Amino acid sequence: MDIKNKKVGVIMTGSFCTFAKVIEQIKELVKRGADVIPIMSYNSYTFDTKFGEAKDIIKQVEDITGKKIINTIQGAEPIGPKKLTDIMLIAPCTGNTIAKLANGIVDTPATMAAKSHLRNGNPLVIAISTNDGLSGSAENIGKLLNRTNYYVVPFRQDNPITKPRSLVFDPNYIIKTLEEALDRKQIQPILL
């Protein structure tokens, strides 16, 4: 299904090294006619890192989408009841967020947005980015792969030599994964 005219929630969590790639995909979503609702976890909304200052990233995302970023639990809760999203993307989706989703923990704007969105039975797409994907987060990734309404952007090992347990999504598959998920299909292959 085409992404045009779809209400797409985009949640950014704290894998800061992938923010530039995610922002490029947000631009592409808007270019293709999607109505993008930006959401950020507490950490992604407040932390300055070597990858950029929070205020600059916030401004960039808000300028692209034309919307204020949802950055509180209270702001995220109405997403489901008000049917604000047709599909939701968490990109990047950290091991911490994956663990919370897998275990029903709702204590951030990101997890509240996901929970609220899922109450309508709409697809939730995750773009995995975690240094422990092949260790501590593996069990939780497995749980989400087996859940209804969860879809995964294809991923690979980040750097098998220096970070042998690290996984990262391929940003080139984000829009195609969203389109397939709207048709209730998991894009294949998941592992690149």
Buried (B, 14 or more C-beta within 10 A) or exposed (E): BEBEEBBBBBBBBBBBBBBEBBBBBBBBBBEBEBBBBBBBBBBBBEBEBEEBEBEEBBEBBEEBBEBEBBBBBEBBBBBBEEEBBBBBBBBBBBBBBBBBBBEEEBEBBBBBBBBBBBEBEBBBBBBBBBBBBBEBBBEBBEBBBEEEBBBBBBBBBBEEEEBEBBBBBBBEBBBEBBBBBBEEEBBEEBEE
